[in-house]
Amino acid sequence: MSIYQDIRRASLILVTGLVSACAPVGPDFLRPESEANEQWSGYAREEFLFAPQDSVEWWGVLNDPVLDQLVAAARQNNNNIRIAGLRVLEARAALGVALGNRYPQAQIVAGDAMALRLSESNANTAGGADLSYTQYNLGVSASWEIDFWGRFRRGIESADANLLASIASYDDALVLLTAQTAVISVVIRSTEEQLRIARENLALQERSYEIVEVLYRYGASNELDVQQAQTLLLSTRATIPGFEITLRQSHHALATLLGLPPADLSQALGGEGRIPEVPEQIMVGVPADMLRQRPDVRRAELQAMAQNAQVGVAKAGLYPSFSISGSLGLAAAGNTDTTRTMESGIGELFRSESVTYAVGPSFVWPFLNYGRIKNNVRVQDARLQQALVQYRESVIQAAREVEDAMVAFVGSQQQDAILTKTVQSARRSTELSMIRYQEGFADYQRVLDAQQALFGQQQRYVSNKGFAIRSLISVYKALGGGWQTAGDGFVDEATRLEMEERTNWGDLLDAGRSNISEQQ
């Protein structure tokens, strides 16, 4: 029988094994049922429109061009986003490793030349046997484990789900980055406003202090009024360094989000600005939209899907694995004894008589390790159940984040209406108290109380206004908005060029969101 007949027979065995391969063992993934409510709580119904969002660029509703520029710069330069994008490429390469298991797992080309000297004291060395010679070998071998039980197919399922989960993590990082940028921008604007109010009140209290000091010098007032005026003045002045610290630290935090070292970003912010106004209409959709939009919920589901496939990979170890192995090579030996004529050597290596081959099926069944394999299946199944519970928990926590943000926003709007009137009343009270004091109809304590109340209520008003906008940002963040505007690529051009110079990435660096899950 010729070598070609043997190869054809082995190929027939292989094809028969592939055709008869059964469905992958292990459970098929079933999407967990979500536990989100059909509607949001009634507390928020009067403040929000429960309809699909018109735009995923939610920060545009704040009508702040500077914020638009900051979000764009952060998305382009933030290092955490870059890391998340590189993890997508890592997962894409890992999927390529899993896909490679569909082909012969071991493919080797090998050759060697070895000088040998046998002992004359060994058995079967008498009778003029060659004891000293050189052995030459050259050949190729391959081994292909048939995916009979679907172990490799389940591995591909797991790697593909991990890839999609890494994309969801990238999207989640975009959502978080956008929200953080918007929040810090609002903190900066709120602090600038608080600093302005503190300086205005400081100027007002300085004038009051000068008046009461003059009156004291002329005997029209007493030292207690002077000391109380000075106490209020110094107390207000002491708040300014605190606001300046918060402002500088917020600039540093914003610079970090932009991928820059800590710096003063006043120029980039265009000087002092205003706190964004609350839009008249806010669309938030329904809980079902949240499940589709929130990347962390999708990631939790995909991680459960990946772990589900790992159960199948583990279960495949309970059954025998079938393989086709083969080798084709050349072998020849030459006498290295210089006292004898060389009968064969490297020149004989390429003759037809030097051909060697081996081909045939095999199987491996580690039946004595069933305890270990079964427990590994149990480990993977327990991890699957954890992932399923984690998915349900992520849905519940996501719904809670939306509800909490809505409650905070609605409450801050109610406070805003009250605090607006409070500030107006405090400002008028301050004016009247000073007039009555100068006319001698009220003591200076009324002036101090009025000025102190004015400063406190103004600070509360600004703080609440900033809190309202931050709560609105939290609503959009909790709904998972913003990632939909991401571009198709996961790495910037400079990073791509740097990685191409270092490693041959093929077309993986160009694989975008639209074709990231295509098979190689």
Kinemage of the C-alpha trace (Angstrom):
@kinemage 1
@onewidth
@group {chain A} dominant
@subgroup {mainchain}
@vectorlist {calphas} color= white
{ca met a 1} P 0.000 0.000 0.000
{ca ser a 2} L 1.430 3.403 -1.001
{ca ile a 3} L 1.805 6.451 1.208
{ca tyr a 4} L -0.881 8.247 -0.762
{ca gln a 5} L -3.399 5.509 -0.034
{ca asp a 6} L -2.600 5.795 3.684
{ca ile a 7} L -3.091 9.548 3.583
{ca arg a 8} L -6.401 9.155 1.769
{ca arg a 9} L -7.546 6.621 4.364
{ca ala a 10} L -6.581 8.961 7.229
{ca ser a 11} L -8.377 11.816 5.496
{ca leu a 12} L -11.484 9.657 5.192
{ca ile a 13} L -11.349 8.919 8.897
{ca leu a 14} L -10.979 12.620 9.633
{ca val a 15} L -13.893 13.625 7.423
{ca thr a 16} L -16.065 10.906 8.942
{ca gly a 17} L -15.229 12.189 12.423
{ca leu a 18} L -16.021 15.757 11.480
{ca val a 19} L -19.331 14.829 9.878
{ca ser a 20} L -20.387 12.751 12.849
{ca ala a 21} L -19.360 15.394 15.386
{ca cys a 22} L -22.214 16.074 17.733
{ca ala a 23} L -23.582 19.353 19.028
{ca pro a 24} L -21.410 21.077 21.628
{ca val a 25} L -21.908 19.759 25.138
{ca gly a 26} L -22.932 22.142 27.875
{ca pro a 27} L -25.881 24.512 28.206
{ca asp a 28} L -26.908 26.938 25.474
{ca phe a 29} L -27.102 30.482 26.762
{ca leu a 30} L -30.502 31.896 27.646
{ca arg a 31} L -30.738 35.619 28.271
{ca pro a 32} L -31.608 36.218 31.941
{ca glu a 33} L -34.963 37.789 32.582
{ca ser a 34} L -34.667 41.409 33.645
{ca glu a 35} L -36.310 42.621 36.822
{ca ala a 36} L -36.769 46.264 35.805
{ca asn a 37} L -40.127 47.946 36.258
{ca glu a 38} L -42.215 48.885 33.261
{ca gln a 39} L -42.360 52.529 34.350
{ca trp a 40} L -40.389 54.848 36.596
{ca ser a 41} L -41.763 55.892 39.963
{ca gly a 42} L -44.612 58.390 40.074
{ca tyr a 43} L -42.484 60.894 42.029
{ca ala a 44} L -40.679 61.918 38.828
{ca arg a 45} L -43.567 61.837 36.384
{ca glu a 46} L -44.265 65.573 36.386
{ca glu a 47} L -40.666 66.598 35.676
{ca phe a 48} L -39.729 64.220 32.855
{ca leu a 49} L -41.097 63.187 29.492
{ca phe a 50} L -41.145 59.400 29.260
{ca ala a 51} L -40.390 59.176 25.555
{ca pro a 52} L -37.336 58.059 23.545
{ca gln a 53} L -34.483 60.532 23.678
{ca asp a 54} L -34.119 62.702 20.588
{ca ser a 55} L -30.339 62.822 20.837
{ca val a 56} L -27.745 60.630 22.436
{ca glu a 57} L -25.507 63.701 22.795
{ca trp a 58} L -27.320 64.551 26.004
{ca trp a 59} L -24.781 67.157 27.148
{ca gly a 60} L -26.033 69.332 24.288
{ca val a 61} L -29.214 70.103 26.264
{ca leu a 62} L -27.071 72.186 28.659
{ca asn a 63} L -26.374 74.597 25.791
{ca asp a 64} L -22.737 75.099 26.787
{ca pro a 65} L -20.296 75.310 23.817
{ca val a 66} L -17.306 75.111 26.164
{ca leu a 67} L -18.619 71.838 27.608
{ca asp a 68} L -19.073 70.469 24.079
{ca gln a 69} L -15.398 71.168 23.374
{ca leu a 70} L -14.282 69.660 26.679
{ca val a 71} L -16.226 66.430 26.059
{ca ala a 72} L -14.726 66.095 22.573
{ca ala a 73} L -11.187 66.699 23.896
{ca ala a 74} L -11.628 64.247 26.777
{ca arg a 75} L -12.869 61.497 24.488
{ca gln a 76} L -9.886 61.977 22.222
{ca asn a 77} L -7.141 62.273 24.831
{ca asn a 78} L -8.276 60.488 27.999
{ca asn a 79} L -5.904 57.673 28.950
{ca asn a 80} L -8.565 55.431 30.491
{ca ile a 81} L -10.474 55.491 27.202
{ca arg a 82} L -7.294 54.540 25.376
{ca ile a 83} L -6.734 51.624 27.747
{ca ala a 84} L -10.334 50.471 27.245
{ca gly a 85} L -9.824 50.608 23.474
{ca leu a 86} L -6.616 48.585 23.722
{ca arg a 87} L -8.443 45.962 25.769
{ca val a 88} L -10.855 45.595 22.869
{ca leu a 89} L -7.877 44.835 20.609
{ca glu a 90} L -6.551 42.395 23.210
{ca ala a 91} L -9.891 40.583 23.239
{ca arg a 92} L -9.953 40.598 19.435
{ca ala a 93} L -6.543 38.909 19.344
{ca ala a 94} L -7.696 36.404 21.994
{ca leu a 95} L -10.660 35.546 19.774
{ca gly a 96} L -8.174 34.900 16.971
{ca val a 97} L -6.372 32.419 19.240
{ca ala a 98} L -9.651 30.608 19.908
{ca leu a 99} L -10.522 30.581 16.205
{ca gly a 100} L -7.136 29.018 15.457
{ca asn a 101} L -8.177 25.878 17.326
{ca arg a 102} L -10.425 24.978 14.403
{ca tyr a 103} L -7.278 24.024 12.494
{ca pro a 104} L -4.532 21.483 13.323
{ca gln a 105} L -3.369 22.472 16.764
{ca ala a 106} L 0.200 21.210 16.330
{ca gln a 107} L 2.061 21.912 13.088
{ca ile a 108} L 5.800 21.332 13.227
{ca val a 109} L 8.636 21.320 10.710
{ca ala a 110} L 11.793 19.871 12.261
{ca gly a 111} L 15.220 18.653 11.236
{ca asp a 112} L 18.379 17.533 12.927
{ca ala a 113} L 21.819 16.047 12.334
{ca met a 114} L 23.346 14.054 15.173
{ca ala a 115} L 26.668 12.168 15.476
{ca leu a 116} L 26.256 8.907 17.408
{ca arg a 117} L 28.756 6.462 18.913
{ca leu a 118} L 27.421 3.165 20.285
{ca ser a 119} L 29.110 1.158 23.005
{ca glu a 120} L 30.904 -2.010 21.845
{ca ser a 121} L 29.760 -3.597 25.119
{ca asn a 122} L 26.096 -3.287 24.214
{ca ala a 123} L 24.110 -6.237 23.039
{ca asn a 124} L 23.773 -6.853 19.284
{ca thr a 125} L 26.867 -4.793 18.426
{ca ala a 126} L 29.030 -7.688 17.264
{ca gly a 127} L 29.430 -8.874 13.705
{ca gly a 128} L 30.760 -5.699 12.160
{ca ala a 129} L 27.863 -3.396 13.070
{ca asp a 130} L 28.429 0.324 12.529
{ca leu a 131} L 29.084 1.777 15.959
{ca ser a 132} L 29.847 5.283 14.821
{ca tyr a 133} L 27.587 7.174 12.393
{ca thr a 134} L 25.697 10.388 11.754
{ca gln a 135} L 21.888 10.472 11.669
{ca tyr a 136} L 20.066 13.011 9.453
{ca asn a 137} L 16.335 13.753 9.829
{ca leu a 138} L 14.002 16.201 8.102
{ca gly a 139} L 10.215 16.164 8.317
{ca val a 140} L 6.875 17.719 9.038
{ca ser a 141} L 4.235 16.595 11.526
{ca ala a 142} L 0.718 17.707 12.379
{ca ser a 143} L -1.887 16.819 14.975
{ca trp a 144} L -5.537 17.759 14.746
{ca glu a 145} L -7.909 17.185 17.638
{ca ile a 146} L -11.416 16.810 16.258
{ca asp a 147} L -13.873 19.105 17.986
{ca phe a 148} L -16.245 16.223 18.549
{ca trp a 149} L -17.778 17.523 21.771
{ca gly a 150} L -17.627 21.197 20.868
{ca arg a 151} L -14.864 22.169 23.283
{ca phe a 152} L -13.255 24.520 20.775
{ca arg a 153} L -16.594 25.834 19.556
{ca arg a 154} L -17.533 26.697 23.119
{ca gly a 155} L -14.147 28.356 23.508
{ca ile a 156} L -14.887 30.513 20.472
{ca glu a 157} L -18.291 31.403 21.929
{ca ser a 158} L -16.627 32.465 25.167
{ca ala a 159} L -13.931 34.502 23.425
{ca asp a 160} L -16.488 36.192 21.185
{ca ala a 161} L -18.658 37.117 24.178
{ca asn a 162} L -15.577 38.434 25.993
{ca leu a 163} L -14.795 40.577 22.960
{ca leu a 164} L -18.284 42.065 22.965
{ca ala a 165} L -18.013 42.554 26.736
{ca ser a 166} L -14.772 44.495 26.228
{ca ile a 167} L -16.592 46.734 23.754
{ca ala a 168} L -19.323 47.272 26.345
{ca ser a 169} L -16.604 48.199 28.868
{ca tyr a 170} L -15.233 50.693 26.350
{ca asp a 171} L -18.711 52.181 25.941
{ca asp a 172} L -19.162 52.283 29.716
{ca ala a 173} L -15.878 54.171 30.038
{ca leu a 174} L -17.183 56.702 27.496
{ca val a 175} L -20.381 57.186 29.498
{ca leu a 176} L -18.434 57.661 32.732
{ca leu a 177} L -15.887 60.013 31.141
{ca thr a 178} L -18.562 62.200 29.562
{ca ala a 179} L -20.469 62.459 32.838
{ca gln a 180} L -17.313 63.208 34.846
{ca thr a 181} L -16.293 65.931 32.407
{ca ala a 182} L -19.730 67.532 32.603
{ca val a 183} L -19.868 67.268 36.405
{ca ile a 184} L -16.436 68.833 36.920
{ca ser a 185} L -17.340 71.598 34.479
{ca val a 186} L -20.453 72.350 36.539
{ca val a 187} L -18.437 72.220 39.785
{ca ile a 188} L -16.029 74.767 38.315
{ca arg a 189} L -18.849 77.083 37.253
{ca ser a 190} L -20.608 76.695 40.621
{ca thr a 191} L -17.407 77.414 42.536
{ca glu a 192} L -16.703 80.462 40.376
{ca glu a 193} L -20.189 81.750 41.199
{ca gln a 194} L -19.744 81.036 44.915
{ca leu a 195} L -16.409 82.839 44.842
{ca arg a 196} L -17.986 85.839 43.140
{ca ile a 197} L -20.778 85.971 45.727
{ca ala a 198} L -18.266 85.681 48.581
{ca arg a 199} L -16.298 88.641 47.224
{ca glu a 200} L -19.467 90.699 46.755
{ca asn a 201} L -20.532 90.010 50.335
{ca leu a 202} L -17.023 90.744 51.555
{ca ala a 203} L -17.176 94.159 49.899
{ca leu a 204} L -20.612 94.794 51.438
{ca gln a 205} L -19.423 93.810 54.904
{ca glu a 206} L -16.271 95.914 54.563
{ca arg a 207} L -18.421 98.979 53.936
{ca ser a 208} L -20.568 98.127 56.949
{ca tyr a 209} L -17.476 97.659 59.081
{ca glu a 210} L -16.099 101.041 57.996
{ca ile a 211} L -19.405 102.717 58.896
{ca val a 212} L -19.646 101.178 62.362
{ca glu a 213} L -15.972 101.921 63.040
{ca val a 214} L -16.442 105.578 62.168
{ca leu a 215} L -19.512 105.741 64.387
{ca tyr a 216} L -17.532 104.112 67.203
{ca arg a 217} L -14.746 106.688 66.898
{ca tyr a 218} L -17.277 109.495 67.221
{ca gly a 219} L -19.023 107.828 70.138
{ca ala a 220} L -22.182 106.964 68.227
{ca ser a 221} L -21.579 103.207 68.555
{ca asn a 222} L -19.878 100.786 70.884
{ca glu a 223} L -16.923 98.424 70.665
{ca leu a 224} L -19.194 95.358 70.619
{ca asp a 225} L -20.654 96.448 67.297
{ca val a 226} L -17.156 96.902 65.897
{ca gln a 227} L -15.999 93.491 67.056
{ca gln a 228} L -19.095 91.760 65.737
{ca ala a 229} L -18.728 93.502 62.378
{ca gln a 230} L -15.095 92.433 62.222
{ca thr a 231} L -15.975 88.832 63.129
{ca leu a 232} L -18.490 88.572 60.296
{ca leu a 233} L -16.051 90.215 57.901
{ca leu a 234} L -13.214 87.828 58.747
{ca ser a 235} L -15.565 84.825 58.645
{ca thr a 236} L -16.636 85.707 55.107
{ca arg a 237} L -13.045 86.391 54.064
{ca ala a 238} L -12.032 82.932 55.381
{ca thr a 239} L -14.398 81.225 52.926
{ca ile a 240} L -12.549 82.591 49.888
{ca pro a 241} L -9.393 80.404 50.196
{ca gly a 242} L -11.624 77.334 50.475
{ca phe a 243} L -13.429 78.195 47.244
{ca glu a 244} L -10.087 78.902 45.539
{ca ile a 245} L -8.761 75.494 46.641
{ca thr a 246} L -11.843 73.744 45.252
{ca leu a 247} L -11.527 75.702 42.004
{ca arg a 248} L -7.857 74.829 41.512
{ca gln a 249} L -8.399 71.161 42.375
{ca ser a 250} L -11.324 71.015 39.940
{ca his a 251} L -9.075 72.426 37.225
{ca his a 252} L -6.540 69.722 38.021
{ca ala a 253} L -9.212 67.010 37.877
{ca leu a 254} L -10.457 68.307 34.522
{ca ala a 255} L -6.913 68.388 33.154
{ca thr a 256} L -6.480 64.743 34.151
{ca leu a 257} L -9.649 63.805 32.265
{ca leu a 258} L -8.225 65.604 29.231
{ca gly a 259} L -5.053 63.513 29.464
{ca leu a 260} L -2.968 66.465 30.656
{ca pro a 261} L -0.823 67.055 33.741
{ca pro a 262} L -2.469 69.231 36.444
{ca ala a 263} L -2.845 72.776 35.112
{ca asp a 264} L -4.921 75.938 35.300
{ca leu a 265} L -7.493 75.620 32.507
{ca ser a 266} L -9.009 79.077 32.855
{ca gln a 267} L -8.032 79.938 29.297
{ca ala a 268} L -9.519 76.736 27.900
{ca leu a 269} L -12.690 77.392 29.904
{ca gly a 270} L -12.978 80.892 28.459
{ca gly a 271} L -12.760 82.663 31.809
{ca glu a 272} L -15.585 82.709 34.315
{ca gly a 273} L -18.814 81.270 32.974
{ca arg a 274} L -22.308 80.580 34.143
{ca ile a 275} L -23.954 77.532 35.616
{ca pro a 276} L -25.963 75.867 32.812
{ca glu a 277} L -29.712 76.317 32.941
{ca val a 278} L -32.072 73.404 33.351
{ca pro a 279} L -33.773 72.630 30.019
{ca glu a 280} L -37.539 73.016 29.822
{ca gln a 281} L -38.145 69.445 28.655
{ca ile a 282} L -36.191 66.368 29.687
{ca met a 283} L -36.767 63.064 27.917
{ca val a 284} L -35.629 59.959 29.725
{ca gly a 285} L -37.368 57.052 28.020
{ca val a 286} L -38.613 53.999 29.895
{ca pro a 287} L -36.810 51.287 31.914
{ca ala a 288} L -36.625 49.025 28.857
{ca asp a 289} L -34.530 51.700 27.101
{ca met a 290} L -32.111 51.671 30.010
{ca leu a 291} L -31.498 47.929 29.590
{ca arg a 292} L -30.648 48.457 25.929
{ca gln a 293} L -28.543 51.555 26.460
{ca arg a 294} L -26.513 50.906 29.601
{ca pro a 295} L -23.176 49.354 28.609
{ca asp a 296} L -22.551 47.910 32.068
{ca val a 297} L -25.817 45.955 31.910
{ca arg a 298} L -24.890 44.627 28.469
{ca arg a 299} L -21.416 43.778 29.769
{ca ala a 300} L -22.883 41.801 32.671
{ca glu a 301} L -25.042 39.821 30.235
{ca leu a 302} L -22.094 39.153 27.908
{ca gln a 303} L -19.894 38.061 30.792
{ca ala a 304} L -22.588 35.566 31.757
{ca met a 305} L -22.660 34.380 28.142
{ca ala a 306} L -18.881 33.912 28.129
{ca gln a 307} L -18.996 31.961 31.384
{ca asn a 308} L -21.867 29.835 30.062
{ca ala a 309} L -19.585 28.680 27.243
{ca gln a 310} L -16.870 27.842 29.774
{ca val a 311} L -19.237 25.308 31.340
{ca gly a 312} L -19.356 23.540 27.965
{ca val a 313} L -15.569 23.662 27.682
{ca ala a 314} L -15.260 22.024 31.093
{ca lys a 315} L -17.892 19.363 30.327
{ca ala a 316} L -16.058 18.354 27.158
{ca gly a 317} L -13.271 17.105 29.414
{ca leu a 318} L -15.580 14.330 30.621
{ca tyr a 319} L -15.471 12.633 27.224
{ca pro a 320} L -12.670 11.165 25.135
{ca ser a 321} L -10.919 13.456 22.671
{ca phe a 322} L -10.257 12.185 19.136
{ca ser a 323} L -7.289 13.276 17.072
{ca ile a 324} L -5.645 12.663 13.718
{ca ser a 325} L -1.855 12.735 13.809
{ca gly a 326} L 0.611 12.342 11.006
{ca ser a 327} L 4.204 12.914 10.043
{ca leu a 328} L 6.128 12.818 6.794
{ca gly a 329} L 9.893 12.981 6.727
{ca leu a 330} L 13.270 11.931 5.422
{ca ala a 331} L 15.895 9.987 7.381
{ca ala a 332} L 19.390 8.777 6.477
{ca ala a 333} L 22.582 7.835 8.271
{ca gly a 334} L 26.236 8.115 7.307
{ca asn a 335} L 29.252 6.209 8.712
{ca thr a 336} L 31.626 8.506 10.563
{ca asp a 337} L 34.431 5.926 10.860
{ca thr a 338} L 37.233 7.392 8.700
{ca thr a 339} L 38.807 3.947 8.280
{ca arg a 340} L 35.763 2.707 6.329
{ca thr a 341} L 34.150 3.795 3.110
{ca met a 342} L 31.061 6.033 3.593
{ca glu a 343} L 28.102 3.914 2.564
{ca ser a 344} L 25.410 6.600 3.010
{ca gly a 345} L 25.208 10.205 4.212
{ca ile a 346} L 23.403 13.487 3.807
{ca gly a 347} L 23.323 12.898 0.088
{ca glu a 348} L 21.095 9.880 0.720
{ca leu a 349} L 18.588 12.004 2.637
{ca phe a 350} L 16.690 13.109 -0.440
{ca arg a 351} L 16.310 9.702 -2.094
{ca ser a 352} L 12.918 8.033 -2.222
{ca glu a 353} L 14.190 5.186 -0.067
{ca ser a 354} L 14.707 7.683 2.796
{ca val a 355} L 11.018 8.621 3.067
{ca thr a 356} L 9.361 7.892 6.417
{ca tyr a 357} L 5.770 8.524 7.426
{ca ala a 358} L 3.260 7.814 10.120
{ca val a 359} L -0.463 8.610 10.081
{ca gly a 360} L -3.497 7.503 12.031
{ca pro a 361} L -6.219 8.353 14.526
{ca ser a 362} L -5.934 8.348 18.295
{ca phe a 363} L -8.057 9.075 21.320
{ca val a 364} L -7.439 10.117 24.901
{ca trp a 365} L -9.897 9.534 27.718
{ca pro a 366} L -8.732 10.621 31.209
{ca phe a 367} L -11.345 8.508 32.985
{ca leu a 368} L -9.337 8.208 36.202
{ca asn a 369} L -9.445 12.000 36.625
{ca tyr a 370} L -13.224 12.209 36.727
{ca gly a 371} L -13.250 13.693 40.203
{ca arg a 372} L -11.059 16.575 39.145
{ca ile a 373} L -12.902 17.149 35.868
{ca lys a 374} L -16.344 16.977 37.470
{ca asn a 375} L -15.331 19.461 40.115
{ca asn a 376} L -13.976 21.771 37.438
{ca val a 377} L -17.411 21.616 35.779
{ca arg a 378} L -18.957 22.511 39.112
{ca val a 379} L -16.538 25.420 39.514
{ca gln a 380} L -17.504 26.787 36.099
{ca asp a 381} L -21.208 26.257 36.774
{ca ala a 382} L -20.962 28.113 40.094
{ca arg a 383} L -19.232 30.979 38.293
{ca leu a 384} L -22.010 30.978 35.707
{ca gln a 385} L -24.643 31.267 38.418
{ca gln a 386} L -22.682 34.125 39.963
{ca ala a 387} L -22.615 35.888 36.605
{ca leu a 388} L -26.372 35.442 36.169
{ca val a 389} L -27.051 36.833 39.636
{ca gln a 390} L -24.609 39.671 38.925
{ca tyr a 391} L -26.588 40.518 35.791
{ca arg a 392} L -29.830 40.716 37.768
{ca glu a 393} L -28.082 42.838 40.386
{ca ser a 394} L -26.705 45.178 37.717
{ca val a 395} L -30.244 45.703 36.388
{ca ile a 396} L -31.562 46.489 39.868
{ca gln a 397} L -28.681 48.838 40.657
{ca ala a 398} L -29.058 50.561 37.283
{ca ala a 399} L -32.744 51.192 37.940
{ca arg a 400} L -31.924 52.484 41.400
{ca glu a 401} L -29.331 54.911 40.000
{ca val a 402} L -31.896 56.340 37.589
{ca glu a 403} L -34.566 56.638 40.265
{ca asp a 404} L -32.146 58.235 42.759
{ca ala a 405} L -30.966 60.741 40.170
{ca met a 406} L -34.554 61.611 39.267
{ca val a 407} L -35.503 62.091 42.918
{ca ala a 408} L -32.454 64.323 43.473
{ca phe a 409} L -33.252 66.399 40.412
{ca val a 410} L -36.925 66.856 41.274
{ca gly a 411} L -36.067 67.757 44.865
{ca ser a 412} L -33.443 70.280 43.786
{ca gln a 413} L -35.977 71.942 41.464
{ca gln a 414} L -38.395 72.317 44.336
{ca gln a 415} L -35.644 73.780 46.491
{ca asp a 416} L -34.645 76.153 43.703
{ca ala a 417} L -38.080 77.780 43.665
{ca ile a 418} L -37.960 78.296 47.439
{ca leu a 419} L -34.347 79.484 47.575
{ca thr a 420} L -34.943 82.031 44.812
{ca lys a 421} L -37.529 83.747 47.007
{ca thr a 422} L -35.323 83.314 50.077
{ca val a 423} L -32.418 85.167 48.453
{ca gln a 424} L -34.705 87.978 47.340
{ca ser a 425} L -36.075 88.309 50.857
{ca ala a 426} L -32.600 88.198 52.433
{ca arg a 427} L -31.284 90.879 50.077
{ca arg a 428} L -34.192 93.213 50.885
{ca ser a 429} L -33.782 92.512 54.598
{ca thr a 430} L -30.122 93.517 54.395
{ca glu a 431} L -30.969 96.796 52.699
{ca leu a 432} L -33.691 97.673 55.226
{ca ser a 433} L -31.615 96.732 58.279
{ca met a 434} L -28.739 98.973 57.180
{ca ile a 435} L -31.089 101.906 56.522
{ca arg a 436} L -32.780 101.552 59.908
{ca tyr a 437} L -29.394 101.252 61.652
{ca gln a 438} L -28.081 104.423 60.045
{ca glu a 439} L -31.307 106.220 60.997
{ca gly a 440} L -31.044 104.963 64.555
{ca phe a 441} L -34.143 102.810 64.567
{ca ala a 442} L -32.345 99.429 64.879
{ca asp a 443} L -29.229 98.113 66.564
{ca tyr a 444} L -26.269 96.741 64.642
{ca gln a 445} L -27.127 93.145 65.510
{ca arg a 446} L -29.996 93.306 62.993
{ca val a 447} L -27.533 94.349 60.311
{ca leu a 448} L -25.171 91.513 61.166
{ca asp a 449} L -27.961 88.942 61.135
{ca ala a 450} L -29.281 90.191 57.801
{ca gln a 451} L -25.848 90.201 56.106
{ca gln a 452} L -25.004 86.777 57.454
{ca ala a 453} L -28.349 85.395 56.276
{ca leu a 454} L -27.902 86.926 52.828
{ca phe a 455} L -24.488 85.342 52.344
{ca gly a 456} L -25.687 81.947 53.574
{ca gln a 457} L -28.815 81.903 51.400
{ca gln a 458} L -26.913 83.013 48.300
{ca gln a 459} L -24.430 80.197 48.808
{ca arg a 460} L -27.259 77.702 49.301
{ca tyr a 461} L -28.955 78.937 46.153
{ca val a 462} L -25.816 78.549 44.007
{ca ser a 463} L -24.958 75.204 45.573
{ca asn a 464} L -28.457 73.874 44.894
{ca lys a 465} L -28.417 75.174 41.334
{ca gly a 466} L -25.180 73.311 40.662
{ca phe a 467} L -26.583 70.230 42.397
{ca ala a 468} L -29.642 70.314 40.127
{ca ile a 469} L -27.483 70.243 36.992
{ca arg a 470} L -25.268 67.505 38.437
{ca ser a 471} L -28.408 65.489 39.240
{ca leu a 472} L -29.587 65.914 35.655
{ca ile a 473} L -26.183 64.703 34.459
{ca ser a 474} L -26.568 61.716 36.782
{ca val a 475} L -29.932 60.941 35.174
{ca tyr a 476} L -28.407 60.787 31.705
{ca lys a 477} L -25.401 58.840 32.985
{ca ala a 478} L -27.665 56.340 34.744
{ca leu a 479} L -29.622 55.896 31.526
{ca gly a 480} L -26.387 55.017 29.717
{ca gly a 481} L -26.462 57.838 27.188
{ca gly a 482} L -23.453 59.098 25.258
{ca trp a 483} L -21.552 56.013 24.127
{ca gln a 484} L -23.605 55.841 20.920
{ca thr a 485} L -21.641 58.796 19.535
{ca ala a 486} L -18.330 56.889 19.656
{ca gly a 487} L -16.378 56.551 16.441
{ca asp a 488} L -15.710 53.293 14.661
{ca gly a 489} L -12.127 52.884 15.835
{ca phe a 490} L -10.833 51.987 19.272
{ca val a 491} L -7.327 53.471 19.033
{ca asp a 492} L -6.132 56.808 17.743
{ca glu a 493} L -3.862 57.137 14.731
{ca ala a 494} L -0.682 57.798 16.732
{ca thr a 495} L -1.216 54.685 18.867
{ca arg a 496} L -1.982 52.588 15.817
{ca leu a 497} L 1.246 53.643 14.083
{ca glu a 498} L 3.287 52.993 17.236
{ca met a 499} L 1.858 49.485 17.604
{ca glu a 500} L 2.321 48.685 13.910
{ca glu a 501} L 6.004 49.585 14.146
{ca arg a 502} L 6.426 47.195 17.066
{ca thr a 503} L 4.239 44.245 16.031
{ca asn a 504} L 2.540 42.915 12.921
{ca trp a 505} L -1.129 43.387 13.825
{ca gly a 506} L -2.495 42.621 10.388
{ca asp a 507} L -5.891 44.262 9.997
{ca leu a 508} L -6.859 44.050 13.685
{ca leu a 509} L -5.937 47.673 14.364
{ca asp a 510} L -8.306 48.744 11.606
{ca ala a 511} L -11.169 46.542 12.822
{ca gly a 512} L -13.854 48.905 14.029
{ca arg a 513} L -17.180 48.581 15.762
{ca ser a 514} L -18.939 47.581 12.530
{ca asn a 515} L -16.790 44.542 11.808
{ca ile a 516} L -15.170 43.727 15.141
{ca ser a 517} L -17.042 40.455 15.615
{ca glu a 518} L -16.532 39.070 12.135
{ca gln a 519} L -14.757 35.740 11.924
{ca gln a 520} L -11.158 35.722 10.735
